[in-house]
Amino acid sequence: MRRPRPADDLRSTRRSRTFLPVDPGLQERMRATSFEGYYTFLLHQDLDFVMPYAMGRGDDPEAHVVGPDADRAAPIIERALSEAEWVPSIYDSVRGFVRATTQLLVVGGPVTYEIDYLYPPADPSSRPVQFRLELVLPGTLSHHGRQPIQYIPAAFGGPRDKTGLTYVDLDPATLVTFRLDPPEEAALRKMVNFLRAAGSLQGAATPLMEQSTRGGTPYSFSEHQRERGELFATVTEPVGWNVRELLQDNHLAPYDVWRQLRFLEFKVRIRDLIIERLNTTLSEVGDHLGFQATIELSGLPTLQDVAGATTDLRNGHRRMAGVGKTSSCRCAPTLQASGRWTRRMRWPACC
């Protein structure tokens, strides 16, 4: 995540570094948490919509800074979360932060940011006047005992540890980590490892397919695809991701809809987790900058909305039987929003 540099007249307290991994040791560490690979790239892209884009149509979702000091805190928070110098809206800033954190959290594991407090240079004893949340690049964070460190390129200079890598000490009081609970984290790591392995095997079946066309092998492409689809469905079931509908043969439409609702539920839970942790961080930052404020979202689907839609699906509402019988139909019901998200489900005419 690229962050704009602090203003020239403010003093930064940041210790972590942002860099390209030119050292082989750093490349290996960072590659293990990247979205490199065909299927992990697709998942990374689909997580871009953990919060929808604001389209300027009058019924967009919204983000608000609320609290006793909301008016003063809002521009500070907007700048802190923004990836660019120009901040279009607080919603865009929050959406960008939640999107990037979700993608990193799902594909690579726990995500850590460093709070960079920005001080007026003329008065070191004064309060900070701004802050940034700077990403500690995934794969570079480690610990020496209880001391957090970041591995950095040798060109920066500094001490080396037994790995042979150069590092810099970080201040644990300024680190903020977003993480899932252990069971969900374990399920995600299993899924992502599977997706990485499957991506590395892209095209491996081509020689077998060529041989099977000449009758020289018992290999069956249709059986291969069926078993492959079952494996993908099993390993991605904890989050409901449908692999961009690439492997949907032999699925009834209600099952596909259930998977979509499950993926939506997963994204809502991740979004809520990030916002809750972000608000805890804003409380801590506010103690230093002298404000009380948090972020609230509106116009977005909630867990209650997803639960209601799932109940509708389970009870066969909206001509559910017709969907199940339409084997060639690849459309699906969606939760509809009109200013506010509701539990209403839209069924296409073809169903």
LOTOR-474747 format. One record per residue (C-alpha): residue number from 1; chain; residue in three letters; y, z, x. Coordinates in steps of 0.2 Angstrom, whole numbers. Layout:
REM LOTOR-474747
pos = NUM, unit = A, code = ALA, Y = Y, Z = Z, X = X
...
This chain:
REM LOTOR-474747
pos = 1, unit = A, code = MET, Y = 0, Z = 0, X = 0
pos = 2, unit = A, code = ARG, Y = 17, Z = -5, X = 8
pos = 3, unit = A, code = ARG, Y = 31, Z = 7, X = 6
pos = 4, unit = A, code = PRO, Y = 49, Z = 3, X = 9
pos = 5, unit = A, code = ARG, Y = 57, Z = 12, X = 24
pos = 6, unit = A, code = PRO, Y = 68, Z = 27, X = 21
pos = 7, unit = A, code = ALA, Y = 86, Z = 24, X = 21
pos = 8, unit = A, code = ASP, Y = 93, Z = 24, X = 39
pos = 9, unit = A, code = ASP, Y = 104, Z = 40, X = 36
pos = 10, unit = A, code = LEU, Y = 89, Z = 50, X = 30
pos = 11, unit = A, code = ARG, Y = 77, Z = 60, X = 42
pos = 12, unit = A, code = SER, Y = 58, Z = 57, X = 39
pos = 13, unit = A, code = THR, Y = 45, Z = 70, X = 41
pos = 14, unit = A, code = ARG, Y = 31, Z = 58, X = 40
pos = 15, unit = A, code = ARG, Y = 17, Z = 60, X = 53
pos = 16, unit = A, code = SER, Y = 4, Z = 47, X = 47
pos = 17, unit = A, code = ARG, Y = 5, Z = 29, X = 52
pos = 18, unit = A, code = THR, Y = 3, Z = 12, X = 43
pos = 19, unit = A, code = PHE, Y = -4, Z = -2, X = 54
pos = 20, unit = A, code = LEU, Y = -16, Z = -16, X = 55
pos = 21, unit = A, code = PRO, Y = -33, Z = -11, X = 62
pos = 22, unit = A, code = VAL, Y = -34, Z = -20, X = 79
pos = 23, unit = A, code = ASP, Y = -45, Z = -8, X = 88
pos = 24, unit = A, code = PRO, Y = -64, Z = -11, X = 85
pos = 25, unit = A, code = GLY, Y = -67, Z = 7, X = 81
pos = 26, unit = A, code = LEU, Y = -54, Z = 7, X = 68
pos = 27, unit = A, code = GLN, Y = -59, Z = -9, X = 61
pos = 28, unit = A, code = GLU, Y = -77, Z = -2, X = 58
pos = 29, unit = A, code = ARG, Y = -70, Z = 14, X = 50
pos = 30, unit = A, code = MET, Y = -58, Z = 4, X = 38
pos = 31, unit = A, code = ARG, Y = -70, Z = -10, X = 33
pos = 32, unit = A, code = ALA, Y = -82, Z = 3, X = 26
pos = 33, unit = A, code = THR, Y = -69, Z = 8, X = 13
pos = 34, unit = A, code = SER, Y = -62, Z = -10, X = 10
pos = 35, unit = A, code = PHE, Y = -65, Z = -21, X = -5
pos = 36, unit = A, code = GLU, Y = -72, Z = -34, X = 6
pos = 37, unit = A, code = GLY, Y = -86, Z = -44, X = -2
pos = 38, unit = A, code = TYR, Y = -88, Z = -55, X = -18
pos = 39, unit = A, code = TYR, Y = -92, Z = -42, X = -31
pos = 40, unit = A, code = THR, Y = -82, Z = -28, X = -24
pos = 41, unit = A, code = PHE, Y = -67, Z = -40, X = -24
pos = 42, unit = A, code = LEU, Y = -70, Z = -44, X = -43
pos = 43, unit = A, code = LEU, Y = -71, Z = -26, X = -47
pos = 44, unit = A, code = HIS, Y = -55, Z = -22, X = -37
pos = 45, unit = A, code = GLN, Y = -46, Z = -36, X = -47
pos = 46, unit = A, code = ASP, Y = -52, Z = -30, X = -64
pos = 47, unit = A, code = LEU, Y = -46, Z = -12, X = -60
pos = 48, unit = A, code = ASP, Y = -29, Z = -20, X = -58
pos = 49, unit = A, code = PHE, Y = -28, Z = -17, X = -77
pos = 50, unit = A, code = VAL, Y = -31, Z = 1, X = -77
pos = 51, unit = A, code = MET, Y = -13, Z = 1, X = -85
pos = 52, unit = A, code = PRO, Y = -7, Z = -15, X = -93
pos = 53, unit = A, code = TYR, Y = 8, Z = -24, X = -87
pos = 54, unit = A, code = ALA, Y = 24, Z = -22, X = -97
pos = 55, unit = A, code = MET, Y = 28, Z = -39, X = -105
pos = 56, unit = A, code = GLY, Y = 45, Z = -35, X = -112
pos = 57, unit = A, code = ARG, Y = 39, Z = -39, X = -130
pos = 58, unit = A, code = GLY, Y = 46, Z = -23, X = -138
pos = 59, unit = A, code = ASP, Y = 29, Z = -14, X = -140
pos = 60, unit = A, code = ASP, Y = 25, Z = -11, X = -122
pos = 61, unit = A, code = PRO, Y = 17, Z = 5, X = -116
pos = 62, unit = A, code = GLU, Y = 30, Z = 17, X = -108
pos = 63, unit = A, code = ALA, Y = 32, Z = 30, X = -95
pos = 64, unit = A, code = HIS, Y = 45, Z = 44, X = -96
pos = 65, unit = A, code = VAL, Y = 51, Z = 57, X = -84
pos = 66, unit = A, code = VAL, Y = 52, Z = 73, X = -94
pos = 67, unit = A, code = GLY, Y = 58, Z = 91, X = -90
pos = 68, unit = A, code = PRO, Y = 73, Z = 101, X = -88
pos = 69, unit = A, code = ASP, Y = 79, Z = 90, X = -74
pos = 70, unit = A, code = ALA, Y = 73, Z = 73, X = -80
pos = 71, unit = A, code = ASP, Y = 89, Z = 64, X = -78
pos = 72, unit = A, code = ARG, Y = 91, Z = 69, X = -60
pos = 73, unit = A, code = ALA, Y = 73, Z = 67, X = -55
pos = 74, unit = A, code = ALA, Y = 69, Z = 50, X = -63
pos = 75, unit = A, code = PRO, Y = 78, Z = 39, X = -50
pos = 76, unit = A, code = ILE, Y = 70, Z = 50, X = -36
pos = 77, unit = A, code = ILE, Y = 53, Z = 48, X = -43
pos = 78, unit = A, code = GLU, Y = 55, Z = 29, X = -46
pos = 79, unit = A, code = ARG, Y = 60, Z = 26, X = -28
pos = 80, unit = A, code = ALA, Y = 46, Z = 37, X = -22
pos = 81, unit = A, code = LEU, Y = 32, Z = 28, X = -31
pos = 82, unit = A, code = SER, Y = 39, Z = 10, X = -29
pos = 83, unit = A, code = GLU, Y = 31, Z = -2, X = -18
pos = 84, unit = A, code = ALA, Y = 48, Z = -12, X = -16
pos = 85, unit = A, code = GLU, Y = 66, Z = -9, X = -13
pos = 86, unit = A, code = TRP, Y = 71, Z = -14, X = -30
pos = 87, unit = A, code = VAL, Y = 63, Z = -3, X = -44
pos = 88, unit = A, code = PRO, Y = 62, Z = -13, X = -61
pos = 89, unit = A, code = SER, Y = 57, Z = 3, X = -72
pos = 90, unit = A, code = ILE, Y = 48, Z = 19, X = -71
pos = 91, unit = A, code = TYR, Y = 34, Z = 12, X = -80
pos = 92, unit = A, code = ASP, Y = 32, Z = -2, X = -67
pos = 93, unit = A, code = SER, Y = 33, Z = 11, X = -53
pos = 94, unit = A, code = VAL, Y = 20, Z = 22, X = -61
pos = 95, unit = A, code = ARG, Y = 8, Z = 7, X = -65
pos = 96, unit = A, code = GLY, Y = 9, Z = 1, X = -47
pos = 97, unit = A, code = PHE, Y = 4, Z = 18, X = -40
pos = 98, unit = A, code = VAL, Y = -10, Z = 21, X = -53
pos = 99, unit = A, code = ARG, Y = -17, Z = 4, X = -50
pos = 100, unit = A, code = ALA, Y = -17, Z = 5, X = -31
pos = 101, unit = A, code = THR, Y = -24, Z = 23, X = -32
pos = 102, unit = A, code = THR, Y = -38, Z = 18, X = -44
pos = 103, unit = A, code = GLN, Y = -43, Z = 3, X = -34
pos = 104, unit = A, code = LEU, Y = -44, Z = 13, X = -18
pos = 105, unit = A, code = LEU, Y = -53, Z = 28, X = -27
pos = 106, unit = A, code = VAL, Y = -66, Z = 18, X = -35
pos = 107, unit = A, code = VAL, Y = -70, Z = 6, X = -21
pos = 108, unit = A, code = GLY, Y = -68, Z = 17, X = -6
pos = 109, unit = A, code = GLY, Y = -69, Z = 35, X = -11
pos = 110, unit = A, code = PRO, Y = -56, Z = 50, X = -11
pos = 111, unit = A, code = VAL, Y = -38, Z = 44, X = -8
pos = 112, unit = A, code = THR, Y = -25, Z = 54, X = 2
pos = 113, unit = A, code = TYR, Y = -6, Z = 52, X = 2
pos = 114, unit = A, code = GLU, Y = 6, Z = 61, X = 14
pos = 115, unit = A, code = ILE, Y = 22, Z = 68, X = 6
pos = 116, unit = A, code = ASP, Y = 36, Z = 62, X = 16
pos = 117, unit = A, code = TYR, Y = 51, Z = 73, X = 13
pos = 118, unit = A, code = LEU, Y = 68, Z = 65, X = 18
pos = 119, unit = A, code = TYR, Y = 82, Z = 76, X = 24
pos = 120, unit = A, code = PRO, Y = 100, Z = 73, X = 28
pos = 121, unit = A, code = PRO, Y = 101, Z = 71, X = 47
pos = 122, unit = A, code = ALA, Y = 117, Z = 81, X = 48
pos = 123, unit = A, code = ASP, Y = 111, Z = 97, X = 41
pos = 124, unit = A, code = PRO, Y = 93, Z = 101, X = 46
pos = 125, unit = A, code = SER, Y = 93, Z = 117, X = 36
pos = 126, unit = A, code = SER, Y = 97, Z = 109, X = 19
pos = 127, unit = A, code = ARG, Y = 84, Z = 104, X = 6
pos = 128, unit = A, code = PRO, Y = 77, Z = 87, X = 6
pos = 129, unit = A, code = VAL, Y = 85, Z = 74, X = -5
pos = 130, unit = A, code = GLN, Y = 71, Z = 61, X = -8
pos = 131, unit = A, code = PHE, Y = 53, Z = 60, X = -4
pos = 132, unit = A, code = ARG, Y = 39, Z = 46, X = -3
pos = 133, unit = A, code = LEU, Y = 21, Z = 47, X = -6
pos = 134, unit = A, code = GLU, Y = 14, Z = 38, X = 10
pos = 135, unit = A, code = LEU, Y = -4, Z = 32, X = 9
pos = 136, unit = A, code = VAL, Y = -15, Z = 38, X = 23
pos = 137, unit = A, code = LEU, Y = -25, Z = 22, X = 26
pos = 138, unit = A, code = PRO, Y = -43, Z = 24, X = 20
pos = 139, unit = A, code = GLY, Y = -55, Z = 26, X = 33
pos = 140, unit = A, code = THR, Y = -43, Z = 34, X = 46
pos = 141, unit = A, code = LEU, Y = -42, Z = 52, X = 39
pos = 142, unit = A, code = SER, Y = -54, Z = 64, X = 48
pos = 143, unit = A, code = HIS, Y = -54, Z = 83, X = 53
pos = 144, unit = A, code = HIS, Y = -55, Z = 93, X = 68
pos = 145, unit = A, code = GLY, Y = -62, Z = 109, X = 61
pos = 146, unit = A, code = ARG, Y = -49, Z = 112, X = 47
pos = 147, unit = A, code = GLN, Y = -35, Z = 102, X = 55
pos = 148, unit = A, code = PRO, Y = -33, Z = 85, X = 47
pos = 149, unit = A, code = ILE, Y = -30, Z = 70, X = 58
pos = 150, unit = A, code = GLN, Y = -27, Z = 52, X = 57
pos = 151, unit = A, code = TYR, Y = -35, Z = 40, X = 69
pos = 152, unit = A, code = ILE, Y = -22, Z = 27, X = 75
pos = 153, unit = A, code = PRO, Y = -22, Z = 12, X = 87
pos = 154, unit = A, code = ALA, Y = -22, Z = 17, X = 105
pos = 155, unit = A, code = ALA, Y = -5, Z = 7, X = 107
pos = 156, unit = A, code = PHE, Y = 4, Z = 22, X = 98
pos = 157, unit = A, code = GLY, Y = -2, Z = 34, X = 112
pos = 158, unit = A, code = GLY, Y = -8, Z = 51, X = 109
pos = 159, unit = A, code = PRO, Y = -24, Z = 62, X = 112
pos = 160, unit = A, code = ARG, Y = -42, Z = 55, X = 110
pos = 161, unit = A, code = ASP, Y = -57, Z = 64, X = 103
pos = 162, unit = A, code = LYS, Y = -75, Z = 62, X = 107
pos = 163, unit = A, code = THR, Y = -76, Z = 46, X = 97
pos = 164, unit = A, code = GLY, Y = -64, Z = 38, X = 109
pos = 165, unit = A, code = LEU, Y = -51, Z = 35, X = 96
pos = 166, unit = A, code = THR, Y = -33, Z = 40, X = 97
pos = 167, unit = A, code = TYR, Y = -27, Z = 52, X = 84
pos = 168, unit = A, code = VAL, Y = -12, Z = 61, X = 77
pos = 169, unit = A, code = ASP, Y = -12, Z = 78, X = 69
pos = 170, unit = A, code = LEU, Y = -7, Z = 79, X = 50
pos = 171, unit = A, code = ASP, Y = 1, Z = 93, X = 41
pos = 172, unit = A, code = PRO, Y = -11, Z = 99, X = 28
pos = 173, unit = A, code = ALA, Y = 3, Z = 106, X = 17
pos = 174, unit = A, code = THR, Y = 10, Z = 88, X = 14
pos = 175, unit = A, code = LEU, Y = -7, Z = 80, X = 10
pos = 176, unit = A, code = VAL, Y = -12, Z = 76, X = -8
pos = 177, unit = A, code = THR, Y = -29, Z = 70, X = -11
pos = 178, unit = A, code = PHE, Y = -35, Z = 61, X = -27
pos = 179, unit = A, code = ARG, Y = -54, Z = 63, X = -30
pos = 180, unit = A, code = LEU, Y = -68, Z = 62, X = -43
pos = 181, unit = A, code = ASP, Y = -80, Z = 75, X = -47
pos = 182, unit = A, code = PRO, Y = -96, Z = 75, X = -36
pos = 183, unit = A, code = PRO, Y = -108, Z = 67, X = -49
pos = 184, unit = A, code = GLU, Y = -96, Z = 53, X = -53
pos = 185, unit = A, code = GLU, Y = -92, Z = 50, X = -35
pos = 186, unit = A, code = ALA, Y = -110, Z = 49, X = -30
pos = 187, unit = A, code = ALA, Y = -113, Z = 36, X = -45
pos = 188, unit = A, code = LEU, Y = -99, Z = 26, X = -39
pos = 189, unit = A, code = ARG, Y = -104, Z = 25, X = -21
pos = 190, unit = A, code = LYS, Y = -121, Z = 20, X = -26
pos = 191, unit = A, code = MET, Y = -114, Z = 6, X = -37
pos = 192, unit = A, code = VAL, Y = -101, Z = 0, X = -24
pos = 193, unit = A, code = ASN, Y = -115, Z = 0, X = -10
pos = 194, unit = A, code = PHE, Y = -126, Z = -11, X = -22
pos = 195, unit = A, code = LEU, Y = -111, Z = -23, X = -25
pos = 196, unit = A, code = ARG, Y = -108, Z = -24, X = -6
pos = 197, unit = A, code = ALA, Y = -126, Z = -28, X = -3
pos = 198, unit = A, code = ALA, Y = -127, Z = -41, X = -17
pos = 199, unit = A, code = GLY, Y = -111, Z = -49, X = -11
pos = 200, unit = A, code = SER, Y = -119, Z = -51, X = 7
pos = 201, unit = A, code = LEU, Y = -134, Z = -60, X = -1
pos = 202, unit = A, code = GLN, Y = -123, Z = -73, X = -10
pos = 203, unit = A, code = GLY, Y = -132, Z = -90, X = -8
pos = 204, unit = A, code = ALA, Y = -148, Z = -82, X = 0
pos = 205, unit = A, code = ALA, Y = -158, Z = -89, X = -15
pos = 206, unit = A, code = THR, Y = -152, Z = -107, X = -12
pos = 207, unit = A, code = PRO, Y = -167, Z = -112, X = 0
pos = 208, unit = A, code = LEU, Y = -179, Z = -105, X = -13
pos = 209, unit = A, code = MET, Y = -171, Z = -115, X = -27
pos = 210, unit = A, code = GLU, Y = -172, Z = -131, X = -17
pos = 211, unit = A, code = GLN, Y = -191, Z = -128, X = -13
pos = 212, unit = A, code = SER, Y = -195, Z = -124, X = -31
pos = 213, unit = A, code = THR, Y = -188, Z = -141, X = -37
pos = 214, unit = A, code = ARG, Y = -201, Z = -149, X = -26
pos = 215, unit = A, code = GLY, Y = -214, Z = -138, X = -32
pos = 216, unit = A, code = GLY, Y = -218, Z = -129, X = -16
pos = 217, unit = A, code = THR, Y = -215, Z = -111, X = -21
pos = 218, unit = A, code = PRO, Y = -218, Z = -100, X = -36
pos = 219, unit = A, code = TYR, Y = -200, Z = -95, X = -36
pos = 220, unit = A, code = SER, Y = -192, Z = -95, X = -53
pos = 221, unit = A, code = PHE, Y = -173, Z = -96, X = -54
pos = 222, unit = A, code = SER, Y = -173, Z = -90, X = -72
pos = 223, unit = A, code = GLU, Y = -184, Z = -75, X = -68
pos = 224, unit = A, code = HIS, Y = -173, Z = -72, X = -53
pos = 225, unit = A, code = GLN, Y = -157, Z = -72, X = -64
pos = 226, unit = A, code = ARG, Y = -165, Z = -61, X = -77
pos = 227, unit = A, code = GLU, Y = -170, Z = -47, X = -64
pos = 228, unit = A, code = ARG, Y = -154, Z = -49, X = -56
pos = 229, unit = A, code = GLY, Y = -145, Z = -46, X = -72
pos = 230, unit = A, code = GLU, Y = -155, Z = -31, X = -76
pos = 231, unit = A, code = LEU, Y = -151, Z = -23, X = -59
pos = 232, unit = A, code = PHE, Y = -133, Z = -26, X = -61
pos = 233, unit = A, code = ALA, Y = -133, Z = -19, X = -78
pos = 234, unit = A, code = THR, Y = -142, Z = -3, X = -73
pos = 235, unit = A, code = VAL, Y = -131, Z = 0, X = -57
pos = 236, unit = A, code = THR, Y = -115, Z = -3, X = -66
pos = 237, unit = A, code = GLU, Y = -119, Z = 7, X = -82
pos = 238, unit = A, code = PRO, Y = -110, Z = 23, X = -77
pos = 239, unit = A, code = VAL, Y = -93, Z = 14, X = -78
pos = 240, unit = A, code = GLY, Y = -98, Z = 0, X = -90
pos = 241, unit = A, code = TRP, Y = -91, Z = -14, X = -79
pos = 242, unit = A, code = ASN, Y = -99, Z = -31, X = -85
pos = 243, unit = A, code = VAL, Y = -96, Z = -40, X = -68
pos = 244, unit = A, code = ARG, Y = -84, Z = -53, X = -76
pos = 245, unit = A, code = GLU, Y = -98, Z = -57, X = -89
pos = 246, unit = A, code = LEU, Y = -107, Z = -67, X = -75
pos = 247, unit = A, code = LEU, Y = -124, Z = -59, X = -80
pos = 248, unit = A, code = GLN, Y = -124, Z = -58, X = -99
pos = 249, unit = A, code = ASP, Y = -140, Z = -68, X = -104
pos = 250, unit = A, code = ASN, Y = -152, Z = -59, X = -115
pos = 251, unit = A, code = HIS, Y = -139, Z = -47, X = -121
pos = 252, unit = A, code = LEU, Y = -135, Z = -44, X = -139
pos = 253, unit = A, code = ALA, Y = -116, Z = -44, X = -143
pos = 254, unit = A, code = PRO, Y = -116, Z = -25, X = -148
pos = 255, unit = A, code = TYR, Y = -122, Z = -20, X = -131
pos = 256, unit = A, code = ASP, Y = -109, Z = -31, X = -123
pos = 257, unit = A, code = VAL, Y = -95, Z = -22, X = -134
pos = 258, unit = A, code = TRP, Y = -102, Z = -5, X = -129
pos = 259, unit = A, code = ARG, Y = -101, Z = -9, X = -111
pos = 260, unit = A, code = GLN, Y = -83, Z = -15, X = -113
pos = 261, unit = A, code = LEU, Y = -79, Z = 2, X = -122
pos = 262, unit = A, code = ARG, Y = -87, Z = 11, X = -108
pos = 263, unit = A, code = PHE, Y = -77, Z = 3, X = -95
pos = 264, unit = A, code = LEU, Y = -61, Z = 6, X = -105
pos = 265, unit = A, code = GLU, Y = -66, Z = 24, X = -106
pos = 266, unit = A, code = PHE, Y = -69, Z = 25, X = -87
pos = 267, unit = A, code = LYS, Y = -52, Z = 17, X = -84
pos = 268, unit = A, code = VAL, Y = -43, Z = 30, X = -96
pos = 269, unit = A, code = ARG, Y = -52, Z = 45, X = -87
pos = 270, unit = A, code = ILE, Y = -46, Z = 38, X = -70
pos = 271, unit = A, code = ARG, Y = -29, Z = 35, X = -76
pos = 272, unit = A, code = ASP, Y = -27, Z = 53, X = -84
pos = 273, unit = A, code = LEU, Y = -35, Z = 61, X = -68
pos = 274, unit = A, code = ILE, Y = -22, Z = 52, X = -57
pos = 275, unit = A, code = ILE, Y = -7, Z = 56, X = -68
pos = 276, unit = A, code = GLU, Y = -13, Z = 74, X = -69
pos = 277, unit = A, code = ARG, Y = -14, Z = 76, X = -50
pos = 278, unit = A, code = LEU, Y = 3, Z = 66, X = -48
pos = 279, unit = A, code = ASN, Y = 11, Z = 79, X = -60
pos = 280, unit = A, code = THR, Y = 4, Z = 93, X = -50
pos = 281, unit = A, code = THR, Y = 12, Z = 85, X = -34
pos = 282, unit = A, code = LEU, Y = 29, Z = 83, X = -43
pos = 283, unit = A, code = SER, Y = 29, Z = 101, X = -47
pos = 284, unit = A, code = GLU, Y = 26, Z = 105, X = -28
pos = 285, unit = A, code = VAL, Y = 39, Z = 92, X = -23
pos = 286, unit = A, code = GLY, Y = 51, Z = 99, X = -36
pos = 287, unit = A, code = ASP, Y = 51, Z = 116, X = -27
pos = 288, unit = A, code = HIS, Y = 57, Z = 108, X = -12
pos = 289, unit = A, code = LEU, Y = 70, Z = 96, X = -20
pos = 290, unit = A, code = GLY, Y = 76, Z = 108, X = -33
pos = 291, unit = A, code = PHE, Y = 70, Z = 99, X = -49
pos = 292, unit = A, code = GLN, Y = 57, Z = 102, X = -63
pos = 293, unit = A, code = ALA, Y = 50, Z = 86, X = -70
pos = 294, unit = A, code = THR, Y = 34, Z = 77, X = -74
pos = 295, unit = A, code = ILE, Y = 28, Z = 60, X = -80
pos = 296, unit = A, code = GLU, Y = 22, Z = 56, X = -98
pos = 297, unit = A, code = LEU, Y = 14, Z = 40, X = -104
pos = 298, unit = A, code = SER, Y = 14, Z = 33, X = -121
pos = 299, unit = A, code = GLY, Y = 8, Z = 18, X = -130
pos = 300, unit = A, code = LEU, Y = -9, Z = 17, X = -120
pos = 301, unit = A, code = PRO, Y = -27, Z = 20, X = -126
pos = 302, unit = A, code = THR, Y = -33, Z = 37, X = -126
pos = 303, unit = A, code = LEU, Y = -51, Z = 45, X = -125
pos = 304, unit = A, code = GLN, Y = -49, Z = 49, X = -143
pos = 305, unit = A, code = ASP, Y = -46, Z = 30, X = -147
pos = 306, unit = A, code = VAL, Y = -61, Z = 25, X = -137
pos = 307, unit = A, code = ALA, Y = -72, Z = 38, X = -145
pos = 308, unit = A, code = GLY, Y = -66, Z = 32, X = -162
pos = 309, unit = A, code = ALA, Y = -70, Z = 13, X = -158
pos = 310, unit = A, code = THR, Y = -87, Z = 19, X = -151
pos = 311, unit = A, code = THR, Y = -91, Z = 27, X = -168
pos = 312, unit = A, code = ASP, Y = -86, Z = 12, X = -177
pos = 313, unit = A, code = LEU, Y = -97, Z = 1, X = -166
pos = 314, unit = A, code = ARG, Y = -112, Z = 14, X = -168
pos = 315, unit = A, code = ASN, Y = -109, Z = 14, X = -187
pos = 316, unit = A, code = GLY, Y = -109, Z = -5, X = -188
pos = 317, unit = A, code = HIS, Y = -91, Z = -7, X = -195
pos = 318, unit = A, code = ARG, Y = -83, Z = -24, X = -196
pos = 319, unit = A, code = ARG, Y = -98, Z = -34, X = -199
pos = 320, unit = A, code = MET, Y = -108, Z = -27, X = -184
pos = 321, unit = A, code = ALA, Y = -124, Z = -35, X = -190
pos = 322, unit = A, code = GLY, Y = -116, Z = -52, X = -190
pos = 323, unit = A, code = VAL, Y = -111, Z = -50, X = -171
pos = 324, unit = A, code = GLY, Y = -129, Z = -45, X = -166
pos = 325, unit = A, code = LYS, Y = -136, Z = -61, X = -174
pos = 326, unit = A, code = THR, Y = -123, Z = -72, X = -166
pos = 327, unit = A, code = SER, Y = -133, Z = -76, X = -150
pos = 328, unit = A, code = SER, Y = -121, Z = -90, X = -144
pos = 329, unit = A, code = CYS, Y = -105, Z = -79, X = -147
pos = 330, unit = A, code = ARG, Y = -97, Z = -73, X = -131
pos = 331, unit = A, code = CYS, Y = -82, Z = -65, X = -140
pos = 332, unit = A, code = ALA, Y = -80, Z = -47, X = -143
pos = 333, unit = A, code = PRO, Y = -69, Z = -34, X = -153
pos = 334, unit = A, code = THR, Y = -55, Z = -26, X = -144
pos = 335, unit = A, code = LEU, Y = -44, Z = -11, X = -147
pos = 336, unit = A, code = GLN, Y = -28, Z = -18, X = -154
pos = 337, unit = A, code = ALA, Y = -10, Z = -11, X = -150
pos = 338, unit = A, code = SER, Y = 5, Z = -12, X = -160
pos = 339, unit = A, code = GLY, Y = 18, Z = -1, X = -152
pos = 340, unit = A, code = ARG, Y = 4, Z = 13, X = -153
pos = 341, unit = A, code = TRP, Y = -14, Z = 11, X = -149
pos = 342, unit = A, code = THR, Y = -26, Z = 14, X = -164
pos = 343, unit = A, code = ARG, Y = -44, Z = 15, X = -167
pos = 344, unit = A, code = ARG, Y = -44, Z = -2, X = -176
pos = 345, unit = A, code = MET, Y = -55, Z = -15, X = -169
pos = 346, unit = A, code = ARG, Y = -52, Z = -34, X = -171
pos = 347, unit = A, code = TRP, Y = -67, Z = -45, X = -174
pos = 348, unit = A, code = PRO, Y = -65, Z = -64, X = -170
pos = 349, unit = A, code = ALA, Y = -68, Z = -76, X = -185
pos = 350, unit = A, code = CYS, Y = -83, Z = -84, X = -176
pos = 351, unit = A, code = CYS, Y = -92, Z = -67, X = -178
